[in-house]
Amino acid sequence: MNENIYNQISSIYSHLMRFIDYEMWANYIYKISKQLNKKNIYTLELASGNCKLAYHINKKFKFYVASDLSKYMLLNGSPKVKNKICCNFLNLPIKIKFDFIFSCFDSVNYLTTKNKFLKMLSEVDSILNDDGIFTFDVSMENNSLKYQKYLNRKGIYNNIKYEQISRYNSIRKVHQNKFLLEFKDGTKIEETHIQKIYSYEEYFEMISKSNFYVSMCYEAFSFKDANPNSERIQFVLKKRNQNANIQSCGF
Ligand SMILES: C[S@@+](CC[C@H](N)C(=O)[O-])C[C@H]1O[C@@H](n2cnc3c(N)ncnc32)[C@H](O)[C@@H]1O
């Protein structure tokens, strides 16, 4: 994992994401949190980026912490989100427990090996209450195939010239986004993001090796069951030690 990913992109990230409806996304995540059937929920957001989603929901929870690997993403984020931690979700430096942990917008696709995915689950397991929920979305192959062409773009924002080159490798199941930035003083920066596109079956197989089971797996932004052709999937995981070996969806 390149520890510096998103550091440069943070300066244009809100512009790149200007068409994303974070309020709708936040409401969807909030509805999932209702499955806890609990008040005074302690929530942790992993890979929160510049806290656009947190801005819309952090007040709805008793205690909310946003976290991200990139301190520049967090610093460029909303000051209305008070609790922010710069950390890697593969090594969480957190000692308290949460009821609800989530990550959104493909962040889990940055886990490029199955071992890393399992390590992230194990880190989350260690700070999630036994009756808690961990939910995250993943981008699937059909999403890469459908939207790749729209991710090849260029423009200027805040005097920064940028170009994004997006390629999906269907053999290696890897989606690469290369960003070329040119700042006003002529400095040029290149940042490359690599995301692994696992299959539906691979997610179930990996999760079955963890202390979690798949409580629900939805077509993202809906409460309909996902399937192997879904473009984006929302996984809702619960701890196995609560209801051993239950998988209500898929396998
Ligand atoms: C596509 S952005 C999504 C950001 C935010 N969730 C949103 O919806 O705009 C992916 C985010 O994942 C973060 N990230 C990638 N790998 C990470 C890791 N190992 N630990 C924590 N954050 C990570 C990046 O810094 C980046 O902010």
PDBQT file of the ligand as one rigid body, heavy atoms in Angstrom, charges set to zero:
ROOT
HETATM    1  C1  LIG A 301     -12.394   6.643  -3.180  1.00  0.00    +0.000 C 
HETATM    2  S1  LIG A 301     -11.814   7.458  -1.729  1.00  0.00    +0.000 S 
HETATM    3  C2  LIG A 301     -13.307   7.481  -0.767  1.00  0.00    +0.000 C 
HETATM    4  C3  LIG A 301     -13.282   8.562   0.256  1.00  0.00    +0.000 C 
HETATM    5  C4  LIG A 301     -14.617   8.790   0.962  1.00  0.00    +0.000 C 
HETATM    6  N1  LIG A 301     -15.074   7.594   1.632  1.00  0.00    +0.000 N 
HETATM    7  C5  LIG A 301     -15.662   9.291  -0.006  1.00  0.00    +0.000 C 
HETATM    8  O1  LIG A 301     -16.725   8.687  -0.080  1.00  0.00    +0.000 OA
HETATM    9  O2  LIG A 301     -15.439  10.302  -0.682  1.00  0.00    +0.000 OA
HETATM   10  C6  LIG A 301     -10.861   6.197  -0.936  1.00  0.00    +0.000 C 
HETATM   11  C7  LIG A 301     -10.281   6.642   0.395  1.00  0.00    +0.000 C 
HETATM   12  O3  LIG A 301      -9.689   5.485   0.991  1.00  0.00    +0.000 OA
HETATM   13  C8  LIG A 301      -8.554   5.910   1.726  1.00  0.00    +0.000 C 
HETATM   14  N2  LIG A 301      -7.733   4.725   1.965  1.00  0.00    +0.000 N 
HETATM   15  C9  LIG A 301      -7.134   3.937   1.053  1.00  0.00    +0.000 A 
HETATM   16  N3  LIG A 301      -6.450   2.960   1.661  1.00  0.00    +0.000 NA
HETATM   17  C10 LIG A 301      -6.628   3.128   3.001  1.00  0.00    +0.000 A 
HETATM   18  C11 LIG A 301      -6.173   2.437   4.153  1.00  0.00    +0.000 A 
HETATM   19  N4  LIG A 301      -5.363   1.368   4.050  1.00  0.00    +0.000 N 
HETATM   20  N5  LIG A 301      -6.559   2.863   5.376  1.00  0.00    +0.000 NA
HETATM   21  C12 LIG A 301      -7.364   3.955   5.490  1.00  0.00    +0.000 A 
HETATM   22  N6  LIG A 301      -7.816   4.667   4.428  1.00  0.00    +0.000 NA
HETATM   23  C13 LIG A 301      -7.450   4.254   3.184  1.00  0.00    +0.000 A 
HETATM   24  C14 LIG A 301      -7.933   6.974   0.835  1.00  0.00    +0.000 C 
HETATM   25  O4  LIG A 301      -7.025   7.805   1.529  1.00  0.00    +0.000 OA
HETATM   26  C15 LIG A 301      -9.190   7.694   0.328  1.00  0.00    +0.000 C 
HETATM   27  O5  LIG A 301      -9.515   8.798   1.134  1.00  0.00    +0.000 OA
ENDROOT
TORSDOF 0
